[in-house]
Amino acid sequence: MVAAVWGTSPGWHSRTTFVLALAAATIGMGSLWRFSWLMGTNGGGAFMLTYVASLLLLSVPIMVAEIVIGSHGRAGPPLALRRVADRNLISRRWMALGVLASVSGLLLAACLVVVAGWALAYIPLMLGNTFSDASAPMVADAFTALLADPSRQLLWQTLFVAVLLIVSAQGVRRGLGIFVWLAVPLLITLLAVLVRFNLDNGNLVLAREFLFSVKAVDFTREAVLAAVSHALLTFGLGLGVGMAYGAYTPRRIPVLRSILAVAIFNIAIALLAGLAVYPLILANNLVPNGGPGLLFISAPYAFGNIPHGEGFGVAFFLLTVITALAAGLALLEPAIGTLRQALRGQRWAAVLVCAGVVWLLAAAITSSLAGEGWFGNHNLLLVFDELATEILIPLVCLLTVLLVGWRLHPAVLREQLSRESDAMFSLWRGLLRYIAPLAIVALVLARLL
């Protein structure tokens, strides 16, 4: 039976719901499109092997640590950390870690809202045959026109934030829980349809060479850094997601095995996503790239120049929006928990405030992209993304590792991981204490150098 958490919010209905919610969130953090591009441009199989090793040796232990904090504290990140600190007789200043994680989540949520707004705007464009037989410059011009039209972007961003608000305000069981049970099967179905379409109309040979080639020379410094960085980002580490979702976990679930299931699901979906996009793009002699160039130029051009491709293009952007919703809900949750604790308010009030903040941040990003407002030539999308991924996420991850690995009593940790064997518990704690901090510090130093 699920134990009640702080306030009036019940927890996840089951372990499966918890795994699905976390898995859907990790997919929305970049597994859908960014993983395949990084894999293709960083040595294919070499990147894949490094990424899998990073997930198992680094991301999984840190995510388990975040879940342990949340499941022990049964509250939003700051309050959960305070309860953990009190029980372990350490300073309550560790509460600042929860605030940092919540702020990081809001920054990335704002970036996500902007990209999701673009995806929503592209659905009617695909339906209206805007990209049918269009040249690459015409498709690029359509994206440029969208960036230059803040009011149009704000319309779609507002719609996306409104959906986030409505779902999140319903709570964990009636909102997030029901959403993931509907979203994950739909996500898998759309992905399967797109993979089949790409296999029938794309160039599988080129896609296989791009994604899965394995050469010793490909194990470069850049490839390793890209794999480790993406392993942290795609798992939502340092953003408070594990702490927030861990607060709703049923008692005595096998946490470590659940997170391993999330990792396996994440890898499988990421590989399928590559097969859902790149065979068609490579068949059209397009340069495989990532970011907005892939989502809003290469993909629309490829779908628009294939018979009946427009309908599959709609499925592609619908898939993008669904995964963005899952990630957005996860990124908002730490801030919602933090605000409920600070204001002692109802969930809907905290959701309204957090959604409003994210909407304002997204509007600022949109204004900066259009060259308007007080931002000059600054691209706030890149500024927020780099602030979160280059500074806040590594800092929060390192502090989490030091707290759970070195300051919390082993008996407290063992209580939260009671379903794991002694060998698995010792292996997890060893990775958390010795491998994780060294890897994070090495990652930061490598970026600085």
C-alpha positions as CSV (number, residue, x, y, z in Angstrom):
1,M,0.0,0.0,0.0
2,V,1.2,3.5,-0.9
3,A,2.1,5.6,2.2
4,A,0.8,9.1,2.3
5,V,3.3,11.8,1.7
6,W,3.3,15.4,2.8
7,G,0.1,17.5,2.6
8,T,-2.8,15.8,0.9
9,S,-0.9,14.2,-2.1
10,P,-1.1,10.4,-2.3
11,G,1.8,8.5,-3.8
12,W,2.2,6.5,-7.0
13,H,-0.5,3.8,-7.2
14,S,2.1,1.1,-7.9
15,R,5.8,0.5,-8.6
16,T,4.9,0.2,-12.3
17,T,3.5,3.7,-12.4
18,F,6.6,5.0,-10.7
19,V,8.9,3.3,-13.3
20,L,6.7,4.5,-16.2
21,A,6.7,8.1,-14.9
22,L,10.4,8.2,-14.5
23,A,11.0,6.4,-17.8
24,A,8.8,8.8,-19.7
25,A,10.6,11.8,-18.1
26,T,14.0,10.5,-19.1
27,I,12.9,10.1,-22.7
28,G,11.7,13.7,-22.8
29,M,15.0,14.9,-21.5
30,G,16.7,14.3,-24.8
31,S,16.5,10.6,-25.7
32,L,14.1,11.1,-28.5
33,W,16.3,13.2,-30.8
34,R,19.5,14.2,-29.1
35,F,20.8,10.8,-28.3
36,S,20.8,9.5,-31.9
37,W,22.6,12.6,-33.2
38,L,25.2,12.4,-30.4
39,M,25.7,8.8,-31.1
40,G,26.1,9.3,-34.8
41,T,28.5,12.2,-34.5
42,N,30.6,10.7,-31.8
43,G,31.6,7.4,-33.1
44,G,28.4,5.4,-33.2
45,G,29.1,2.2,-31.2
46,A,31.9,3.8,-29.2
47,F,29.5,6.5,-27.9
48,M,26.8,3.8,-27.2
49,L,29.2,1.7,-25.1
50,T,30.4,4.7,-23.2
51,Y,26.9,5.9,-22.7
52,V,25.7,2.6,-21.3
53,A,28.7,2.4,-19.0
54,S,28.0,5.9,-17.8
55,L,24.3,5.1,-17.1
56,L,25.1,2.0,-15.1
57,L,28.1,3.2,-13.2
58,L,27.2,6.9,-12.7
59,S,23.6,7.8,-13.5
60,V,21.9,4.9,-11.9
61,P,23.7,5.2,-8.6
62,I,23.0,9.0,-8.4
63,M,19.4,8.5,-9.3
64,V,19.0,5.9,-6.6
65,A,20.6,8.4,-4.2
66,E,18.0,11.0,-5.1
67,I,15.2,8.5,-4.7
68,V,16.5,7.6,-1.3
69,I,16.4,11.2,-0.2
70,G,12.8,11.6,-1.5
71,S,11.5,8.3,-0.1
72,H,13.0,9.0,3.3
73,G,11.9,12.6,3.5
74,R,8.4,12.1,1.9
75,A,8.3,15.8,0.9
76,G,9.5,18.3,-1.6
77,P,13.3,18.4,-2.1
78,P,14.2,21.0,0.6
79,L,11.9,19.5,3.3
80,A,13.0,16.0,2.4
81,L,16.6,17.1,2.8
82,R,15.9,18.7,6.2
83,R,14.3,15.5,7.5
84,V,17.3,13.5,6.2
85,A,19.7,15.9,7.8
86,D,17.8,15.8,11.2
87,R,17.8,12.1,11.3
88,N,21.5,11.9,10.5
89,L,22.4,14.8,12.9
90,I,24.0,16.9,10.2
91,S,23.5,20.6,9.2
92,R,20.2,21.7,7.8
93,R,22.1,23.8,5.2
94,W,21.8,20.8,2.9
95,M,18.3,22.1,2.3
96,A,19.9,24.5,-0.2
97,L,20.6,21.5,-2.4
98,G,16.9,21.1,-2.9
99,V,16.4,24.7,-3.8
100,L,19.3,24.6,-6.4
101,A,17.8,21.5,-8.0
102,S,14.3,23.1,-8.2
103,V,15.8,26.2,-9.9
104,S,17.7,24.1,-12.4
105,G,14.5,22.2,-13.2
106,L,12.6,25.5,-13.9
107,L,15.3,26.8,-16.2
108,L,15.3,23.6,-18.3
109,A,11.5,23.5,-18.2
110,A,11.4,26.9,-19.8
111,C,13.7,25.7,-22.5
112,L,11.5,22.7,-23.0
113,V,8.3,24.8,-23.3
114,V,9.9,26.8,-26.1
115,V,10.8,23.7,-28.1
116,A,7.5,22.1,-27.4
117,G,5.8,25.3,-28.6
118,W,7.7,25.0,-31.9
119,A,6.6,21.3,-32.2
120,L,3.0,22.2,-31.7
121,A,3.2,25.0,-34.3
122,Y,4.6,22.5,-36.8
123,I,1.6,20.1,-36.5
124,P,-0.8,22.4,-38.5
125,L,2.0,23.1,-40.9
126,M,2.4,19.4,-41.7
127,L,-1.3,19.0,-41.9
128,G,-1.6,21.9,-44.3
129,N,1.0,20.4,-46.7
130,T,3.4,23.4,-46.1
131,F,6.4,21.2,-46.6
132,S,5.1,19.0,-49.5
133,D,7.8,19.0,-52.1
134,A,9.4,22.0,-50.4
135,S,13.1,22.6,-50.9
136,A,15.5,22.7,-47.9
137,P,15.8,26.5,-48.0
138,M,12.0,26.8,-48.0
139,V,11.8,24.6,-44.9
140,A,14.6,26.6,-43.2
141,D,12.7,29.8,-44.1
142,A,9.6,28.5,-42.4
143,F,11.5,27.9,-39.2
144,T,13.2,31.3,-39.4
145,A,9.7,32.9,-39.8
146,L,8.5,31.1,-36.7
147,L,11.4,32.4,-34.7
148,A,10.7,35.9,-35.9
149,D,7.1,35.8,-34.7
150,P,7.0,35.9,-30.9
151,S,3.2,36.2,-30.7
152,R,2.8,33.0,-32.7
153,Q,5.3,31.2,-30.5
154,L,3.6,32.5,-27.3
155,L,0.3,31.1,-28.5
156,W,1.6,27.6,-28.7
157,Q,3.7,27.9,-25.6
158,T,0.7,29.0,-23.6
159,L,-1.3,26.0,-24.9
160,F,1.5,23.7,-23.8
161,V,1.9,25.3,-20.4
162,A,-1.9,25.2,-19.9
163,V,-1.8,21.4,-20.5
164,L,1.1,21.1,-18.0
165,L,-0.9,23.1,-15.4
166,I,-4.1,21.1,-15.8
167,V,-2.4,17.7,-15.6
168,S,-0.1,18.6,-12.7
169,A,-2.9,20.3,-10.7
170,Q,-4.8,17.0,-10.6
171,G,-2.1,15.6,-8.3
172,V,0.1,12.5,-8.5
173,R,-2.5,9.8,-9.0
174,R,-5.2,11.5,-11.0
175,G,-2.8,13.7,-12.9
176,L,0.7,12.4,-13.4
177,G,-0.2,8.7,-12.8
178,I,-3.0,8.6,-15.4
179,F,-1.0,10.7,-17.9
180,V,2.0,8.2,-18.0
181,W,-0.3,5.2,-18.4
182,L,-1.9,6.9,-21.4
183,A,1.3,8.6,-22.7
184,V,3.8,5.7,-22.7
185,P,1.7,3.2,-24.8
186,L,0.9,6.1,-27.2
187,L,4.6,7.0,-27.4
188,I,5.6,3.4,-28.1
189,T,2.9,3.1,-30.8
190,L,3.8,6.3,-32.6
191,L,7.5,5.3,-32.4
192,A,6.8,1.9,-33.9
193,V,4.8,3.5,-36.7
194,L,7.6,5.9,-37.5
195,V,10.3,3.2,-37.4
196,R,8.3,1.1,-39.9
197,F,7.8,4.1,-42.2
198,N,11.5,4.9,-42.1
199,L,12.5,1.3,-42.7
200,D,10.2,1.2,-45.7
201,N,11.2,4.6,-47.2
202,G,14.6,5.3,-45.8
203,N,18.2,4.1,-46.2
204,L,18.8,1.5,-43.5
205,V,22.4,0.8,-44.6
206,L,23.5,4.4,-44.2
207,A,21.6,4.7,-40.9
208,R,23.3,1.6,-39.6
209,E,26.7,3.0,-40.6
210,F,25.9,6.3,-39.0
211,L,24.6,5.0,-35.7
212,F,26.3,1.7,-35.0
213,S,29.8,1.7,-36.5
214,V,32.4,0.6,-33.9
215,K,36.0,1.8,-34.3
216,A,38.7,2.0,-31.7
217,V,39.7,5.5,-32.9
218,D,36.2,6.7,-32.1
219,F,36.8,6.5,-28.3
220,T,37.9,10.1,-28.2
221,R,37.9,12.6,-25.4
222,E,35.0,14.5,-27.0
223,A,33.0,11.3,-27.4
224,V,33.5,10.2,-23.8
225,L,32.5,13.7,-22.5
226,A,29.4,13.8,-24.7
227,A,28.3,10.3,-23.5
228,V,28.8,11.1,-19.8
229,S,27.1,14.5,-20.1
230,H,24.1,13.0,-21.9
231,A,23.9,10.2,-19.3
232,L,23.5,12.8,-16.6
233,L,21.1,15.0,-18.5
234,T,18.8,12.3,-19.9
235,F,18.3,10.9,-16.5
236,G,17.2,14.2,-15.1
237,L,20.0,14.2,-12.5
238,G,20.7,17.3,-10.5
239,L,17.2,18.6,-11.3
240,G,15.4,17.2,-8.2
241,V,13.3,14.8,-10.3
242,G,14.5,11.8,-8.4
243,M,13.8,13.5,-5.0
244,A,10.4,14.6,-6.0
245,Y,9.2,11.4,-7.6
246,G,10.9,9.4,-4.9
247,A,8.7,11.1,-2.3
248,Y,5.7,9.3,-3.9
249,T,7.2,5.8,-4.1
250,P,5.4,2.9,-2.5
251,R,7.2,1.6,0.6
252,R,9.7,-1.2,0.3
253,I,9.9,-1.3,-3.5
254,P,13.2,-2.6,-5.0
255,V,14.5,0.9,-5.9
256,L,17.8,-0.2,-7.5
257,R,16.1,-2.7,-9.8
258,S,13.4,-0.2,-10.7
259,I,16.0,2.4,-11.8
260,L,17.9,-0.3,-13.8
261,A,14.6,-1.0,-15.6
262,V,14.3,2.7,-16.3
263,A,17.8,2.7,-17.8
264,I,17.1,-0.3,-20.0
265,F,13.8,1.3,-21.2
266,N,15.6,4.6,-21.9
267,I,18.3,2.9,-24.0
268,A,15.8,0.9,-26.1
269,I,13.6,3.9,-26.8
270,A,16.6,6.1,-27.7
271,L,17.8,3.5,-30.3
272,L,14.3,3.2,-31.7
273,A,14.1,7.0,-32.0
274,G,17.3,6.9,-34.1
275,L,15.6,4.4,-36.5
276,A,12.5,6.6,-36.5
277,V,14.4,9.5,-38.0
278,Y,17.8,8.9,-39.5
279,P,17.1,6.4,-42.3
280,L,14.7,8.9,-43.9
281,I,17.0,11.9,-43.4
282,L,20.1,10.1,-44.8
283,A,18.0,8.8,-47.7
284,N,17.3,12.5,-48.6
285,N,21.1,13.3,-48.6
286,L,20.7,15.5,-45.6
287,V,23.5,16.2,-43.1
288,P,22.6,14.5,-39.9
289,N,22.6,17.1,-37.2
290,G,20.9,17.7,-33.8
291,G,18.9,20.3,-32.0
292,P,16.5,22.6,-33.9
293,G,18.2,21.8,-37.2
294,L,17.1,18.1,-36.9
295,L,13.6,18.7,-35.5
296,F,12.5,21.6,-37.5
297,I,14.4,21.6,-40.8
298,S,15.8,18.2,-41.7
299,A,12.8,16.1,-40.4
300,P,10.1,18.3,-42.0
301,Y,12.0,18.4,-45.3
302,A,12.4,14.6,-45.3
303,F,8.8,13.9,-44.4
304,G,7.5,16.5,-46.9
305,N,9.4,14.9,-49.8
306,I,8.1,11.4,-49.3
307,P,4.7,10.3,-50.6
308,H,2.2,10.4,-47.7
309,G,5.0,11.6,-45.5
310,E,3.0,14.6,-44.1
311,G,0.9,12.3,-41.9
312,F,3.9,10.6,-40.5
313,G,5.4,14.1,-39.9
314,V,2.4,14.9,-37.8
315,A,3.1,11.7,-35.8
316,F,6.7,12.7,-35.4
317,F,5.8,16.1,-33.9
318,L,3.0,14.7,-31.8
319,L,5.6,12.2,-30.4
320,T,7.9,15.2,-29.6
321,V,5.1,17.0,-27.8
322,I,4.1,13.9,-25.7
323,T,7.7,13.3,-24.5
324,A,8.0,17.0,-23.8
325,L,4.9,16.9,-21.6
326,A,6.3,14.0,-19.6
327,A,9.6,15.8,-19.1
328,G,7.9,19.1,-18.3
329,L,5.7,17.5,-15.6
330,A,8.8,15.9,-14.0
331,L,10.8,19.2,-14.1
332,L,8.0,21.2,-12.5
333,E,7.4,18.7,-9.7
334,P,10.5,19.6,-7.5
335,A,9.6,23.3,-7.7
336,I,6.0,22.6,-6.9
337,G,7.0,20.6,-3.8
338,T,9.4,23.3,-2.7
339,L,6.8,26.0,-3.1
340,R,4.1,24.0,-1.2
341,Q,6.6,23.7,1.7
342,A,7.5,27.4,1.7
343,L,3.9,28.7,1.4
344,R,2.1,25.9,3.2
345,G,-0.4,26.2,0.3
346,Q,-2.5,23.8,-1.7
347,R,-1.1,22.0,-4.7
348,W,-3.1,23.9,-7.3
349,A,-1.7,27.2,-6.0
350,A,1.9,26.0,-6.2
351,V,1.3,24.6,-9.6
352,L,-0.2,27.9,-10.8
353,V,2.8,29.9,-9.6
354,C,5.4,27.4,-11.0
355,A,3.6,27.3,-14.4
356,G,3.5,31.1,-14.4
357,V,7.2,31.4,-13.7
358,V,8.0,28.9,-16.5
359,W,5.7,30.7,-18.9
360,L,7.4,34.0,-18.2
361,L,10.9,32.5,-18.6
362,A,9.8,30.9,-21.9
363,A,8.4,34.3,-23.1
364,A,11.8,35.9,-22.3
365,I,13.5,33.2,-24.3
366,T,11.2,33.8,-27.2
367,S,11.7,37.5,-27.0
368,S,15.5,37.0,-27.1
369,L,15.3,34.8,-30.1
370,A,13.4,37.4,-32.0
371,G,15.9,40.1,-31.0
372,E,13.4,42.0,-28.9
373,G,13.2,43.1,-25.3
374,W,16.2,43.9,-23.0
375,F,18.3,40.9,-24.0
376,G,20.2,42.4,-27.0
377,N,22.0,39.7,-28.9
378,H,21.8,37.2,-26.1
379,N,20.1,33.9,-26.9
380,L,18.5,33.0,-23.6
381,L,17.7,29.5,-24.8
382,L,21.5,28.8,-24.8
383,V,22.1,30.9,-21.7
384,F,19.5,28.9,-19.6
385,D,20.6,25.6,-21.1
386,E,24.3,26.2,-20.4
387,L,23.6,27.6,-16.9
388,A,21.7,24.5,-16.0
389,T,23.7,21.8,-17.7
390,E,27.2,23.2,-17.3
391,I,27.0,24.6,-13.8
392,L,23.9,23.7,-11.7
393,I,23.5,20.1,-12.7
394,P,27.1,19.0,-12.0
395,L,27.1,21.0,-8.8
396,V,23.8,19.5,-7.5
397,C,25.0,16.0,-8.6
398,L,28.3,16.4,-6.8
399,L,26.6,17.6,-3.6
400,T,24.1,14.8,-3.7
401,V,26.9,12.2,-4.1
402,L,28.8,13.7,-1.1
403,L,25.7,13.9,1.0
404,V,24.3,10.4,0.4
405,G,27.7,8.7,0.0
406,W,29.7,10.3,2.8
407,R,27.4,12.0,5.3
408,L,24.3,9.7,5.7
409,H,24.5,6.8,8.0
410,P,24.6,3.4,6.2
411,A,21.7,2.1,8.4
412,V,19.4,4.9,7.1
413,L,20.3,4.1,3.5
414,R,19.9,0.3,4.1
415,E,16.4,1.0,5.5
416,Q,15.4,2.7,2.2
417,L,17.0,-0.1,0.1
418,S,15.8,-3.0,2.2
419,R,14.6,-5.0,-0.9
420,E,18.2,-5.1,-2.3
421,S,20.7,-7.7,-1.5
422,D,23.8,-6.9,0.6
423,A,26.0,-7.3,-2.4
424,M,23.9,-4.9,-4.5
425,F,23.8,-2.4,-1.7
426,S,27.5,-2.5,-1.2
427,L,28.1,-2.1,-5.0
428,W,25.8,0.9,-5.2
429,R,27.3,2.6,-2.2
430,G,30.9,2.0,-3.5
431,L,30.0,3.5,-6.9
432,L,28.4,6.4,-5.2
433,R,31.3,7.1,-2.9
434,Y,34.2,6.6,-5.2
435,I,33.3,6.5,-8.9
436,A,30.6,9.1,-9.1
437,P,32.4,12.1,-7.4
438,L,35.6,11.4,-9.4
439,A,33.6,11.2,-12.7
440,I,31.7,14.4,-12.0
441,V,34.9,16.4,-11.1
442,A,36.7,15.0,-14.1
443,L,33.8,16.0,-16.3
444,V,33.8,19.6,-15.0
445,L,37.6,19.9,-15.3
446,A,37.5,18.5,-18.8
447,R,35.0,21.1,-19.9
448,L,36.9,23.9,-18.3
449,L,40.2,22.8,-20.0
